[in-house]
Amino acid sequence: MADEQFPAAQSALKEYQSLEEQMASPEVVTDPNKMRKLGRRHAELGGIVNAYNAYLAVKNDLEAAKEMAGEDPDFAAEAKRLEGELPEVEEKLRTALIPRDPDDARDTIMEIKAGTGGEEAALFAGDLLRMYTRYAEKRGWTVTVQSENTTELGGVKDVQVAIRAKGTPAPEDGVWASLKYEGGVHRVQRVPVTESQGRIQTSAAGVIVFPEADDDNDEIDIDPKDLKIDIFMSSGPGGQSVNTTYSAVRMTHIPTGITVNMQDEKSQIQNRAAALRVLKSRLLAMKHEQEAAEAADMRHSQVRSLDRSERIRTYNFPENRIVDHRTNYKAYNLDAVLDGDLQAVIDSDIQADEAERLAHQQ
């Protein structure tokens, strides 16, 4: 039975059912790109549909129990119980209907760059890479290093990775839904391995994140004439060549000046394709950032995730303390966080974002 109180939920249910029919058609089953796009939307609507069905079940059972309450005291008791449940399922449905970031279910490209602090900053950038890699492993995601420049001591000058979920996750379980809050400046306070006097120093690393675009994304159209492509040898620690073929690619988008380096793949053709995908992702992120800046209901969380200069977190080794400066989250388990136990920190950002979205709906 439909309910006129939530027309948006009715529309979502109709679209959800239509998507299921489309996904079962031979045309879509044999086209991975179409299946991925429809599957992402299907997962996005799934939370609304589940909440709507739960609401309808309670509402319809309540109506039936009220009709029978005069004849059977057991139904009267059941009606009273269901009346207590109804506000809760209504609230869950209202929360599900709050618009989400449309990119939440997408995979993510992450760049980590050593900032001020020389070799110590590079070592910290390496610590961040390991932290995100271990966190991804705990979530069942894959991490692919696309380009990396390391130091003699094992630090990371800069690295770019693709972090991807398996299958088509629900939006709340998507890579971007969690990692979009990681963009900004991460500051470390500790005694560097290069420090002989035992003095605590402060250094930093920058993290940039953006959702990965689909290969066939029609939001971004790149004219080949707008690309400058340079070919070079892949390099390892200290600038050493890791192979003897010119397979690495540097792709520059002339209109924006965005440059992408790709050397992870084995062939030049593969590196070109991977570089183009990352370039599309960066241009898509730039487009969405501009749209958010122009929108009246711009969310601060989106701006924060794209603001590369904002100090978002401090990692204090002497006190084993981690602080998120946006939410005032503080804990004394830095060793566990650096080993990938990052969920509580990320949850503080998600909860602050959800509270803000709820406030804008009222």
Secondary structure, DSSP 8 states (H G I E B T S, - for coil): ---TT-HHHHHHHHHHHHHHHHHTSHHHHT-HHHHHHHHHHHHHHHHHHHHHHHHHHHHHHHHHHHHHTTT-HHHHHHHHHHHHHHHHHHHHHHHHHS---TTTTS-EEEEEEE-SSHHHHHHHHHHHHHHHHHHHHHHT-EEEEEEEEE-TTS-EEEEEEEEE-SS---GGGSHHHHHGGG-EEEEEEE--TT-SS---EEEEEEEEEEE---TT-SS----GGGEEEEEE--B-GGG-BS-SS--EEEEEETTTTEEEEE--SSSHHHHHHHHHHHHHHHHHHHHHHHHHHHSTT--HHHHHHH-TTSEEEEEETTTTEEEETTTTEEES-HHHHHTT--HHHHHHHHHHHHHHHHHHH-
